[in-house]
Amino acid sequence: MHLFKTISSDRRSILKGLAAAAVAPLAGPAMAAEGLPKAPTGLAIASDKAYWDAVRGLYAVTPDIVNLENGYWGVMPEPVRREFIRQTDMVNSQNSYYARQRFGADFEAVRVKVAEAVGAAPEEIALTRGATEALQLLIGGYNRLKAGDTVLYADLDYDSMQYAMNALKARRGVDVVKFDVPEPATRQAVLDAYTKAIEANPKTKLLLLTHVSHRTGLVMPIAEIARMAKAKGIDTIVDAAHSWGQLDFKVSELETDFVGFNLHKWIGAPLGVGFLYIKKDRLSEIDRDMGDEDYPEADIRSRVHTGTINFATVLTVPTAIALHQEIGAPAKQARLRHLRDSWVSRVRAFRDIEILTPDEAGSYGAITSFRLAGKTSKADNDAVVAKLRDGFRVHTVRRAGVAKGQCIRVTPALYTTEADLDRLVEALAVVTGTRAG
Ligand SMILES: Cc1ncc(COP(=O)(O)O)c(C=O)c1O
């Protein structure tokens, strides 16, 4: 009897716990940014110190280094991190019972939320573990190519997407052509380079485009290029790994039918989540992922077959999106550009410095790269990164793959302060020899 009572009260509390868990996963977002004042409007949006100090207060980052390497991924703000821990604990305690009973519906709710936020229909979105998975599935799955066609990409595109394009030679029998984006880049020079590459390769059927280059931060005029390509019967696949959340846009503005996104960079979701977009009437042109049979062929979810994922990561996405929306995409974009301008405007005139990212409106976001004139090797740029790190406690990263030589990428985040950028400017004054150290 006693035993029965114990078991039965245990069962009651487990069931209570499960009932709570059933509503808990998506209950977080409303509380996402408690304590954040109302965002300023108009021109003040980018430089309102009190507001951005409050945003900075949402992040727990080490004071040991000025981290200007936020292009790798976006650390979670505290409300998101807390939600991730809560969801991790929930999944760990509710175990496969949660996963079997509830996760399907919760996962679907997240997909709907992401679609709404990016301006797509849910049937145009499938969640992935990141932009790499999304873009590999799009590039590898694009089934309209035939032997003898040409596919095109540029030096600034991301390495693993270049590999996926190169792999099409063996997979589809196509010719793969790579060309260089001009440096220094201007919007017109970029457009001209893509026009020239397309005209020089009349058999082109597929073009890879990167919205924000991870090498130089250059923002490509995607819609114009995609329109020009479409007029010639060329499809575009857009790598938006770095853009959504850094820049303010909806997917339709890219005028492209196939796009890969990240949620763990500028949306601030936990590591391990992104998504792909396929325009509704184009689904049949991307193959099912390894012949998936879990979903019907007409369901975009058959285009991604990841296997077991980190449930808590996905369950935290709505909280990250809620905070992204509370601060607001226009405010984030304006702030990040303001931070970028704050250092670039002061160092452009420094001795022997080359800024690779143009100042033209619409051509940059948070990221900008530089090199010291003539210093194009790995060793040259590693040395500068080391000087900034060891001499000034400023963390940056060397980037390779730019046709005219290697460079150093600087990426502030929403938690970056003007004082952080003052430190970078002082360091660059010394490193370039503009001012004695
Ligand atoms: C332009 C670009 N594309 C694709 C990726 C791949 O993203 P992930 O490694 O998060 O899948 C990155 C990552 O830095 C990137 O910068």
The ligand as an SDF file (V2000), in Angstrom:
LIG
                    3D

 16 16  0  0  0  0  0  0  0  0999 V2000
   28.9980   33.8290  -45.6810 C   0  0  0  0  0  0  0  0  0  0  0  0
   28.8650   32.5780  -44.8590 C   0  0  0  0  0  0  0  0  0  0  0  0
   28.2420   31.5230  -45.3740 N   0  0  0  0  0  0  0  0  0  0  0  0
   28.0830   30.3750  -44.6900 C   0  0  0  0  0  0  0  0  0  0  0  0
   28.5560   30.2550  -43.4180 C   0  0  0  0  0  0  0  0  0  0  0  0
   28.3750   28.9720  -42.6870 C   0  0  0  0  0  0  0  0  0  0  0  0
   27.6320   29.1590  -41.5350 O   0  0  0  0  0  0  0  0  0  0  0  0
   27.5780   28.0340  -40.4130 P   0  0  0  0  0  0  0  0  0  0  0  0
   29.0040   27.6070  -40.1630 O   0  0  0  0  0  0  0  0  0  0  0  0
   27.0040   28.7280  -39.2450 O   0  0  0  0  0  0  0  0  0  0  0  0
   26.7460   26.9240  -40.9300 O   0  0  0  0  0  0  0  0  0  0  0  0
   29.2420   31.3180  -42.8250 C   0  0  0  0  0  0  0  0  0  0  0  0
   29.7950   31.2030  -41.4790 C   0  0  0  0  0  0  0  0  0  0  0  0
   30.5520   32.0010  -41.0090 O   0  0  0  0  0  0  0  0  0  0  0  0
   29.3810   32.5170  -43.5640 C   0  0  0  0  0  0  0  0  0  0  0  0
   30.0080   33.5770  -43.0530 O   0  0  0  0  0  0  0  0  0  0  0  0
  1  2  1  0
  2  3  1  0
  2 15  2  0
  3  4  2  0
  4  5  1  0
  5  6  1  0
  5 12  2  0
  6  7  1  0
  7  8  1  0
  8  9  2  0
  8 10  1  0
  8 11  1  0
 12 13  1  0
 12 15  1  0
 13 14  2  0
 15 16  1  0
M  END
$$$$
